[in-house]
């Protein structure tokens, strides 16, 4: 039963190869459980249908001449990606408890690759959900820019944002170590992240202290980029992509450093 | 595998207390002991999950502290919990590990099919692992661990929670693979009759140290007539070296064992 193993590869290729392997697994799981895509779409659908349509009639939020539903749709897209990725910490604790994480960590896979694989897997799941939200928004009459390049940019933004929040969640899981504590923390941070961003309202209506939080919240840069790409509002795309890519890279490094705590 | 002076503590608790151990190439070596004896900590250090705090551990000459990736390429590991991904098919579970161990693309499909067949799972290979019985999942995990043709197979309580038929099936596959490949097997188990039947040598570990080490037959013979006057077995040896002092295992140990069922 001999098997020729490939020669050890250079770190970057190893990272790419392992990330691809773990993403493929995530797609295989999604293929089996399509109901998840539908059930997870209920919440963003409610935000668009109920909150979006109601506030569109109220005309109380200054959106610079853009219909409120159009303004809101990219925010809900970012929110749904945040909800998918912020609970990856619970998922990784489940994997720890089931022995899956230890088994993966005993393979010749750098911890950064395990974390990057999870981060991109979160991105892949977020994209499947984003598809549902975009279709729903189009059906509700949101004026979406369907330029393929812009849609590609939307996908990149969602993957980077999901990667950051997934790694944040894995880092917190590595610190608290317990599933029930992690659930509490997930619930505790998700709404502050959402409300301290420009997802529901523009920065101009925020009080000063909230503007400061908005300034350091990667979700705001994600929303700004999505809004710029999907509905053509002014956006600092270079800055947005830079912040998202930088945050994701730092978050991968921190989560990788802390991952070992979960199996000790 | 060579362990010298291994010590590891968790805060005030000394888990491994100056362990010296040599496992010979191509043998089936049983690491026995009550809950809390230090077996799992030893395995975690050996498999690079825990860095050794003191002492040295080498796997085929590779130091686990300095050459972690090289050690991982030599090891196949089956943890105590049933750890196959229930959402993936058996084939997908094994194929993932073929990729993670760099089995070349040209051989991956064939190699995956080969180990699945060796574990008697070909007919179920495309079903989700969540539909497998406990014995089938253990054999699937063996297939995952063996897909890279490891030189050292590490099994942490591989048959816990399985019925006698499934246990026999798992051991049959381990022996068949070992006979073909000559790999070394390190196993921890609570089942003394299994250790006696399947291990070439066993070490009895208690409170972080090796208390006895030899072939099962030699350990039984060393009791000189048996524990209670009858014919002695490895259970008597276990009791001889651990006595009634079996409260070392904590809630975590028991929960982990039950989760595997």
Contacts between the chains, C-beta under 8 A, distances in Angstrom:
chain1	res1	chain2	res2	distance
A	1	B	114	7.0
A	1	B	115	7.6
A	1	B	118	7.1
A	1	B	146	7.5
A	1	B	149	5.9
A	1	B	177	6.7
A	1	B	180	5.0
A	1	B	181	5.2
A	2	B	149	5.9
A	2	B	181	7.6
A	3	B	103	5.9
A	3	B	107	6.5
A	3	B	111	5.3
A	3	B	147	7.5
A	3	B	148	6.7
A	3	B	149	4.4
A	4	B	103	7.9
A	4	B	104	6.1
A	4	B	107	6.3
A	5	B	73	7.1
A	5	B	101	6.6
A	5	B	102	5.5
A	5	B	103	6.4
A	5	B	104	7.5
A	5	B	148	6.5
A	5	B	149	7.7
A	6	B	102	4.0
A	6	B	103	7.3
A	6	B	104	5.0
A	8	B	69	7.3
A	8	B	73	7.7
A	8	B	102	7.6
A	9	B	102	7.2
A	17	B	99	7.4
A	17	B	102	7.9
A	18	B	99	7.9
A	18	B	100	6.6
A	21	B	96	6.3
A	21	B	99	4.1
A	21	B	100	6.1
A	22	B	96	8.0
A	24	B	99	8.0
A	25	B	85	7.5
A	25	B	88	6.6
A	25	B	92	7.1
A	25	B	96	5.5
A	28	B	87	7.9
A	28	B	88	5.8
A	28	B	92	5.3
A	29	B	85	7.5
A	29	B	87	4.4
A	29	B	88	6.5
A	32	B	87	5.7
A	32	B	88	7.8
A	32	B	128	6.6
A	33	B	87	6.5
A	97	B	81	7.3
A	97	B	259	7.2
A	98	B	81	5.4
A	98	B	82	7.5
A	98	B	83	5.5
A	98	B	259	7.9
A	99	B	79	3.6
A	99	B	80	6.6
A	99	B	81	3.6
A	99	B	82	7.4
A	99	B	83	3.4
A	100	B	83	4.9
A	100	B	85	6.5
A	102	B	44	7.9
A	102	B	47	7.8
A	102	B	49	5.9
A	102	B	77	7.5
A	102	B	79	5.2
A	102	B	83	7.7
A	103	B	77	6.1
A	103	B	78	7.8
A	103	B	79	5.7
A	103	B	83	5.3
A	103	B	141	7.9
A	103	B	144	7.4
A	104	B	100	7.3
A	105	B	48	7.8
A	105	B	49	6.0
A	106	B	47	4.7
A	106	B	48	6.6
A	106	B	49	6.7
A	106	B	72	5.9
A	106	B	75	6.1
A	106	B	77	4.3
A	107	B	72	6.1
A	107	B	97	6.8
A	107	B	100	4.2
A	107	B	101	6.2
A	108	B	69	5.0
A	108	B	72	4.4
A	108	B	73	4.9
A	108	B	100	7.3
A	108	B	101	6.6
A	108	B	102	7.2
A	109	B	72	8.0
A	109	B	100	5.4
A	110	B	69	7.9
A	260	B	49	7.6
A	263	B	44	7.4
A	263	B	49	4.9
A	263	B	50	7.9
A	264	B	44	7.5
A	264	B	49	7.2
A	264	B	50	5.7
